[in-house]
Amino acid sequence: MILRRVVKHIRNQEWTAIGIDLVIVVLGVFLGIQLGNWNEAQDEAARERFLLAELRVEIAESIEQLRIVQSAFDQVARSGERAVAFLDTEEECGDDCWNIIVDFFHASQWQQLLISRSTYDEMRRNGWPRSRAIVDVLEDYHRQNDHNNTGLEEPPTYRGLVRGLIPLAIHRPYWTTCYELTDGEERYLEDCPEVVDRDISAAGVSAIVAHPGVHAALTEWAGYISGFGATLTDQIAVGERALNLIDTELGDRS
Protein backbone atom coordinates (compact mmCIF):
# COMPACT_ATOMS: atom_id res chain seq x y z
CA MET A 1 0.00 0.00 0.00
CA ILE A 2 2.81 2.41 0.94
CA LEU A 3 4.63 1.47 -2.28
CA ARG A 4 1.57 2.27 -4.44
CA ARG A 5 1.24 5.65 -2.69
CA VAL A 6 4.90 6.47 -3.28
CA VAL A 7 4.63 5.58 -6.97
CA LYS A 8 1.53 7.74 -7.27
CA HIS A 9 3.20 10.69 -5.53
CA ILE A 10 6.24 10.36 -7.81
CA ARG A 11 4.05 10.42 -10.91
CA ASN A 12 2.31 13.51 -9.56
CA GLN A 13 5.63 14.99 -8.40
CA GLU A 14 4.28 15.43 -4.91
CA TRP A 15 7.70 15.65 -3.26
CA THR A 16 6.49 16.57 0.20
CA ALA A 17 4.18 13.57 0.31
CA ILE A 18 7.01 11.38 -0.99
CA GLY A 19 9.22 12.58 1.86
CA ILE A 20 6.53 11.86 4.42
CA ASP A 21 6.00 8.36 3.02
CA LEU A 22 9.73 7.66 3.14
CA VAL A 23 9.92 8.86 6.73
CA ILE A 24 7.03 6.55 7.59
CA VAL A 25 8.79 3.60 5.92
CA VAL A 26 12.14 4.27 7.59
CA LEU A 27 10.49 4.83 10.97
CA GLY A 28 8.50 1.61 10.61
CA VAL A 29 11.62 -0.38 9.76
CA PHE A 30 13.51 1.19 12.66
CA LEU A 31 10.73 0.52 15.16
CA GLY A 32 10.40 -3.04 13.87
CA ILE A 33 14.11 -3.67 14.40
CA GLN A 34 14.01 -2.08 17.84
CA LEU A 35 11.01 -4.17 18.82
CA GLY A 36 12.72 -7.31 17.59
CA ASN A 37 15.87 -6.43 19.55
CA TRP A 38 13.80 -5.70 22.65
CA ASN A 39 11.96 -9.03 22.37
CA GLU A 40 15.26 -10.85 21.90
CA ALA A 41 16.74 -9.08 24.93
CA GLN A 42 13.68 -9.99 26.99
CA ASP A 43 13.97 -13.63 25.93
CA GLU A 44 17.67 -13.67 26.80
CA ALA A 45 17.02 -12.07 30.18
CA ALA A 46 14.30 -14.62 30.94
CA ARG A 47 16.58 -17.48 29.87
CA GLU A 48 19.45 -16.16 31.99
CA ARG A 49 17.18 -15.76 35.00
CA PHE A 50 15.92 -19.33 34.59
CA LEU A 51 19.46 -20.69 34.37
CA LEU A 52 20.55 -18.52 37.30
CA ALA A 53 17.87 -20.18 39.43
CA GLU A 54 19.08 -23.58 38.18
CA LEU A 55 22.65 -22.56 38.97
CA ARG A 56 21.62 -21.79 42.53
CA VAL A 57 20.23 -25.31 42.88
CA GLU A 58 23.43 -26.76 41.38
CA ILE A 59 25.68 -24.89 43.82
CA ALA A 60 23.47 -25.67 46.83
CA GLU A 61 23.49 -29.38 45.98
CA SER A 62 27.26 -29.38 45.49
CA ILE A 63 27.74 -27.72 48.89
CA GLU A 64 25.60 -30.41 50.48
CA GLN A 65 27.71 -33.06 48.73
CA LEU A 66 30.88 -31.44 50.07
CA ARG A 67 29.46 -31.52 53.59
CA ILE A 68 28.65 -35.22 53.21
CA VAL A 69 32.19 -35.99 52.02
CA GLN A 70 33.61 -33.81 54.78
CA SER A 71 31.70 -35.78 57.42
CA ALA A 72 32.89 -39.07 55.91
CA PHE A 73 36.52 -37.93 55.82
CA ASP A 74 36.27 -36.81 59.44
CA GLN A 75 35.31 -40.39 60.30
CA VAL A 76 38.18 -41.73 58.19
CA ALA A 77 40.62 -39.39 59.94
CA ARG A 78 39.48 -40.44 63.41
CA SER A 79 39.84 -44.11 62.55
CA GLY A 80 43.22 -43.50 60.93
CA GLU A 81 44.52 -41.67 63.99
CA ARG A 82 43.39 -44.48 66.29
CA ALA A 83 44.92 -47.11 63.99
CA VAL A 84 48.26 -45.28 63.88
CA ALA A 85 48.18 -44.92 67.68
CA PHE A 86 47.64 -48.68 67.99
CA LEU A 87 50.57 -49.43 65.69
CA ASP A 88 52.76 -47.09 67.72
CA THR A 89 52.05 -49.04 70.92
CA GLU A 90 53.48 -52.22 69.37
CA GLU A 91 51.07 -54.19 71.59
CA GLU A 92 48.67 -57.02 70.81
CA CYS A 93 45.01 -56.25 70.22
CA GLY A 94 43.81 -58.38 73.15
CA ASP A 95 40.03 -58.23 73.52
CA ASP A 96 39.73 -55.24 71.20
CA CYS A 97 40.75 -56.91 67.93
CA TRP A 98 37.40 -56.33 66.19
CA ASN A 99 37.30 -52.59 66.89
CA ILE A 100 40.91 -52.25 65.79
CA ILE A 101 40.35 -54.10 62.52
CA VAL A 102 37.27 -51.92 61.90
CA ASP A 103 39.43 -48.82 62.39
CA PHE A 104 41.95 -50.15 59.88
CA PHE A 105 39.10 -50.76 57.42
CA HIS A 106 37.43 -47.38 58.04
CA ALA A 107 40.76 -45.64 57.55
CA SER A 108 40.96 -47.13 54.03
CA GLN A 109 37.78 -45.42 52.83
CA TRP A 110 38.21 -42.93 49.99
CA GLN A 111 35.95 -40.70 47.89
CA GLN A 112 36.40 -38.09 45.19
CA LEU A 113 34.88 -34.62 45.18
CA LEU A 114 32.46 -35.10 42.29
CA ILE A 115 30.30 -31.99 42.04
CA SER A 116 28.21 -30.96 39.05
CA ARG A 117 28.98 -27.82 37.05
CA SER A 118 26.90 -28.45 33.91
CA THR A 119 24.57 -25.47 34.45
CA TYR A 120 27.48 -23.13 35.13
CA ASP A 121 29.30 -24.32 32.00
CA GLU A 122 26.15 -23.84 29.90
CA MET A 123 25.77 -20.29 31.19
CA ARG A 124 29.40 -19.45 30.47
CA ARG A 125 29.00 -20.65 26.88
CA ASN A 126 26.26 -18.03 26.52
CA GLY A 127 28.25 -15.28 28.23
CA TRP A 128 26.27 -15.56 31.46
CA PRO A 129 26.05 -14.81 34.32
CA ARG A 130 26.50 -11.17 33.36
CA SER A 131 27.35 -10.38 36.97
CA ARG A 132 31.15 -10.34 37.14
CA ALA A 133 31.02 -10.85 40.91
CA ILE A 134 29.12 -14.15 40.50
CA VAL A 135 31.51 -15.36 37.81
CA ASP A 136 34.57 -14.53 39.91
CA VAL A 137 33.35 -16.32 43.03
CA LEU A 138 32.23 -19.39 41.07
CA GLU A 139 35.56 -19.58 39.26
CA ASP A 140 37.21 -19.57 42.70
CA TYR A 141 34.78 -22.24 43.91
CA HIS A 142 35.41 -24.63 41.03
CA ARG A 143 39.14 -23.92 40.96
CA GLN A 144 39.34 -24.78 44.64
CA ASN A 145 37.38 -27.99 44.04
CA ASP A 146 39.75 -28.98 41.22
CA HIS A 147 42.70 -28.33 43.52
CA ASN A 148 41.18 -30.30 46.38
CA ASN A 149 40.37 -33.19 44.10
CA THR A 150 43.94 -33.45 42.82
CA GLY A 151 45.00 -35.40 45.89
CA LEU A 152 42.00 -37.71 45.53
CA GLU A 153 42.36 -38.65 41.87
CA GLU A 154 43.67 -42.09 42.84
CA PRO A 155 42.95 -44.21 45.94
CA PRO A 156 45.65 -43.99 48.60
CA THR A 157 48.33 -46.70 48.64
CA TYR A 158 47.14 -47.69 52.10
CA ARG A 159 43.68 -48.62 50.82
CA GLY A 160 44.74 -51.52 48.59
CA LEU A 161 47.51 -52.57 50.94
CA VAL A 162 45.45 -53.00 54.10
CA ARG A 163 42.41 -54.47 52.36
CA GLY A 164 44.63 -57.20 50.97
CA LEU A 165 45.75 -58.05 54.50
CA ILE A 166 42.32 -58.08 56.17
CA PRO A 167 40.92 -61.65 56.07
CA LEU A 168 38.19 -62.20 53.49
CA ALA A 169 35.93 -63.51 56.25
CA ILE A 170 35.81 -59.96 57.64
CA HIS A 171 34.96 -58.13 54.40
CA ARG A 172 31.30 -59.06 54.03
CA PRO A 173 30.46 -58.59 57.75
CA TYR A 174 32.17 -55.19 57.63
CA TRP A 175 30.11 -53.99 54.66
CA THR A 176 26.85 -55.25 56.14
CA THR A 177 27.29 -54.02 59.73
CA CYS A 178 29.87 -51.20 59.72
CA TYR A 179 29.04 -49.35 56.50
CA GLU A 180 25.91 -47.49 55.38
CA LEU A 181 25.05 -45.82 52.07
CA THR A 182 21.87 -43.73 52.19
CA ASP A 183 20.88 -41.27 49.45
CA GLY A 184 24.48 -41.08 48.29
CA GLU A 185 25.88 -40.47 51.79
CA GLU A 186 28.49 -42.91 53.03
CA ARG A 187 28.72 -43.49 56.78
CA TYR A 188 31.33 -45.58 58.54
CA LEU A 189 29.90 -46.81 61.83
CA GLU A 190 32.40 -46.55 64.65
CA ASP A 191 30.46 -48.77 67.04
CA CYS A 192 29.36 -51.68 64.86
CA PRO A 193 28.66 -55.12 66.38
CA GLU A 194 31.33 -57.80 66.38
CA VAL A 195 30.10 -60.48 63.99
CA VAL A 196 33.23 -62.60 63.42
CA ASP A 197 35.27 -64.80 65.70
CA ARG A 198 37.95 -63.01 67.67
CA ASP A 199 40.61 -65.32 66.22
CA ILE A 200 39.83 -64.05 62.72
CA SER A 201 40.07 -60.42 63.79
CA ALA A 202 43.28 -61.13 65.70
CA ALA A 203 44.81 -62.81 62.65
CA GLY A 204 43.94 -59.78 60.53
CA VAL A 205 45.47 -57.36 63.03
CA SER A 206 48.60 -59.48 63.26
CA ALA A 207 49.00 -59.52 59.46
CA ILE A 208 48.63 -55.76 59.32
CA VAL A 209 51.10 -55.16 62.13
CA ALA A 210 53.63 -57.51 60.56
CA HIS A 211 53.57 -55.82 57.14
CA PRO A 212 56.47 -53.34 56.90
CA GLY A 213 54.65 -50.91 54.60
CA VAL A 214 51.38 -50.40 56.45
CA HIS A 215 52.54 -47.94 59.12
CA ALA A 216 54.10 -45.49 56.69
CA ALA A 217 51.23 -45.72 54.18
CA LEU A 218 48.61 -45.22 56.88
CA THR A 219 50.51 -42.33 58.45
CA GLU A 220 50.72 -40.59 55.07
CA TRP A 221 47.01 -41.04 54.30
CA ALA A 222 45.78 -40.23 57.82
CA GLY A 223 47.97 -37.14 57.93
CA TYR A 224 46.62 -35.92 54.59
CA ILE A 225 42.98 -36.55 55.31
CA SER A 226 43.04 -35.20 58.88
CA GLY A 227 43.53 -31.67 57.53
CA PHE A 228 41.14 -32.07 54.63
CA GLY A 229 38.06 -31.03 56.59
CA ALA A 230 39.36 -27.50 57.04
CA THR A 231 40.07 -27.26 53.31
CA LEU A 232 36.50 -28.27 52.52
CA THR A 233 35.19 -25.74 55.06
CA ASP A 234 36.98 -23.02 53.06
CA GLN A 235 35.48 -24.25 49.78
CA ILE A 236 32.00 -24.43 51.28
CA ALA A 237 32.35 -20.83 52.48
CA VAL A 238 33.15 -19.74 48.91
CA GLY A 239 30.10 -21.63 47.64
CA GLU A 240 27.89 -19.93 50.20
CA ARG A 241 29.15 -16.54 49.06
CA ALA A 242 28.12 -17.52 45.54
CA LEU A 243 24.63 -18.41 46.77
CA ASN A 244 24.28 -15.03 48.47
CA LEU A 245 25.31 -13.20 45.29
CA ILE A 246 22.89 -15.27 43.19
CA ASP A 247 20.06 -14.58 45.66
CA THR A 248 20.78 -10.85 45.42
CA GLU A 249 20.84 -10.97 41.63
CA LEU A 250 17.57 -12.89 41.44
CA GLY A 251 15.99 -10.53 43.93
CA ASP A 252 17.04 -7.48 41.92
CA ARG A 253 15.42 -8.97 38.81
CA SER A 254 12.12 -9.95 40.40
Backbone hydrogen bonds, N-H to C=O, Kabsch-Sander energy under -0.5 kcal/mol:
donor,donor_aa,acceptor,acceptor_aa,energy
5,R,1,M,-2.0
6,V,2,I,-2.4
7,V,3,L,-2.5
8,K,4,R,-2.1
9,H,5,R,-2.6
10,I,6,V,-2.4
11,R,7,V,-2.3
12,N,8,K,-2.0
13,Q,10,I,-1.1
14,E,9,H,-3.1
15,W,13,Q,-1.4
18,I,14,E,-2.1
19,G,15,W,-2.5
20,I,16,T,-2.2
21,D,17,A,-2.7
22,L,18,I,-2.5
23,V,19,G,-2.4
24,I,20,I,-2.5
25,V,21,D,-2.5
26,V,22,L,-3.0
27,L,23,V,-2.9
28,G,24,I,-2.3
29,V,25,V,-2.6
30,F,26,V,-2.8
31,L,27,L,-2.8
32,G,28,G,-2.3
33,I,29,V,-2.4
34,Q,30,F,-2.7
35,L,31,L,-2.6
36,G,32,G,-2.3
37,N,33,I,-2.8
38,W,34,Q,-2.6
39,N,35,L,-2.7
40,E,36,G,-2.4
41,A,37,N,-2.7
42,Q,38,W,-2.5
43,D,39,N,-2.5
44,E,40,E,-2.5
45,A,41,A,-2.5
46,A,42,Q,-2.4
47,R,43,D,-2.5
48,E,44,E,-2.8
49,R,45,A,-2.4
50,F,46,A,-2.3
51,L,47,R,-2.5
52,L,48,E,-2.5
53,A,49,R,-2.0
54,E,50,F,-1.9
55,L,51,L,-2.8
56,R,52,L,-1.9
57,V,53,A,-1.6
58,E,54,E,-2.3
59,I,55,L,-2.7
60,A,56,R,-2.6
61,E,57,V,-2.5
62,S,58,E,-1.9
63,I,59,I,-2.3
64,E,60,A,-2.0
65,Q,61,E,-2.1
66,L,62,S,-2.2
67,R,63,I,-2.2
68,I,64,E,-2.0
69,V,65,Q,-2.4
70,Q,66,L,-2.7
71,S,67,R,-2.4
72,A,68,I,-2.1
73,F,69,V,-2.9
74,D,70,Q,-2.0
75,Q,71,S,-1.6
76,V,72,A,-2.2
77,A,73,F,-2.9
78,R,74,D,-2.1
79,S,75,Q,-2.3
80,G,76,V,-2.7
81,E,77,A,-2.6
82,R,78,R,-2.0
83,A,79,S,-2.5
84,V,80,G,-2.6
85,A,81,E,-2.2
86,F,82,R,-2.2
87,L,83,A,-2.2
88,D,84,V,-2.3
89,T,85,A,-1.1
89,T,86,F,-0.7
90,E,86,F,-0.9
90,E,87,L,-0.7
91,E,86,F,-0.6
96,D,93,C,-2.4
97,C,94,G,-0.6
100,I,96,D,-2.0
101,I,97,C,-2.6
102,V,98,W,-2.3
103,D,99,N,-2.0
104,F,100,I,-2.2
105,F,101,I,-2.0
106,H,102,V,-3.5
107,A,103,D,-2.6
108,S,105,F,-1.4
109,Q,106,H,-2.0
114,L,112,Q,-1.3
115,I,113,L,-1.0
121,D,117,R,-2.5
122,E,118,S,-2.2
123,M,119,T,-2.4
124,R,120,Y,-2.4
125,R,121,D,-1.8
126,N,122,E,-0.9
126,N,123,M,-0.8
127,G,124,R,-1.4
128,W,123,M,-3.1
132,R,130,R,-0.7
135,V,131,S,-1.9
136,D,132,R,-2.6
137,V,133,A,-2.0
138,L,134,I,-2.2
139,E,135,V,-2.4
140,D,136,D,-1.9
141,Y,137,V,-2.1
142,H,138,L,-2.6
143,R,139,E,-2.3
144,Q,140,D,-2.5
145,N,141,Y,-1.9
146,D,142,H,-2.4
147,H,143,R,-2.2
148,N,144,Q,-2.7
149,N,145,N,-2.3
150,T,146,D,-0.8
150,T,147,H,-0.8
151,G,147,H,-0.6
151,G,148,N,-0.5
152,L,149,N,-1.4
153,E,150,T,-1.1
159,R,156,P,-0.8
160,G,156,P,-0.9
161,L,157,T,-1.8
162,V,158,Y,-2.8
163,R,159,R,-1.8
164,G,160,G,-1.2
165,L,161,L,-0.5
165,L,162,V,-0.9
166,I,162,V,-1.7
170,I,167,P,-2.0
171,H,167,P,-0.7
171,H,168,L,-0.7
172,R,168,L,-0.8
174,Y,170,I,-2.3
175,W,171,H,-2.3
176,T,172,R,-1.8
177,T,173,P,-1.8
178,C,174,Y,-2.8
180,E,187,R,-2.5
182,T,185,E,-2.2
185,E,182,T,-2.2
186,E,184,G,-0.6
187,R,180,E,-2.7
189,L,178,C,-1.9
189,L,187,R,-0.7
192,C,189,L,-0.5
195,V,193,P,-0.6
200,I,197,D,-0.7
201,S,197,D,-1.7
202,A,198,R,-3.1
203,A,199,D,-2.1
204,G,200,I,-2.1
205,V,201,S,-2.5
206,S,202,A,-2.5
207,A,203,A,-2.1
208,I,204,G,-2.1
209,V,205,V,-2.8
210,A,206,S,-2.2
211,H,207,A,-1.0
211,H,208,I,-0.6
214,V,211,H,-0.7
215,H,211,H,-0.5
217,A,213,G,-2.0
218,L,214,V,-3.0
219,T,215,H,-2.5
220,E,216,A,-2.3
221,W,217,A,-2.1
222,A,218,L,-3.3
223,G,219,T,-2.2
224,Y,220,E,-1.9
225,I,221,W,-2.7
226,S,222,A,-1.8
227,G,223,G,-0.7
227,G,224,Y,-0.7
228,F,225,I,-0.9
229,G,225,I,-0.5
231,T,227,G,-1.0
232,L,228,F,-2.2
233,T,229,G,-2.0
234,D,230,A,-1.8
235,Q,231,T,-1.8
236,I,232,L,-2.8
237,A,233,T,-1.9
238,V,234,D,-1.6
239,G,235,Q,-2.2
240,E,236,I,-2.3
241,R,237,A,-1.7
242,A,238,V,-1.8
243,L,239,G,-2.0
244,N,240,E,-2.1
245,L,241,R,-2.1
246,I,242,A,-2.5
247,D,243,L,-2.7
248,T,244,N,-2.1
249,E,245,L,-2.4
250,L,246,I,-2.9
251,G,247,D,-2.2
252,D,248,T,-2.2
253,R,249,E,-1.2
254,S,250,L,-0.5
254,S,251,G,-0.7
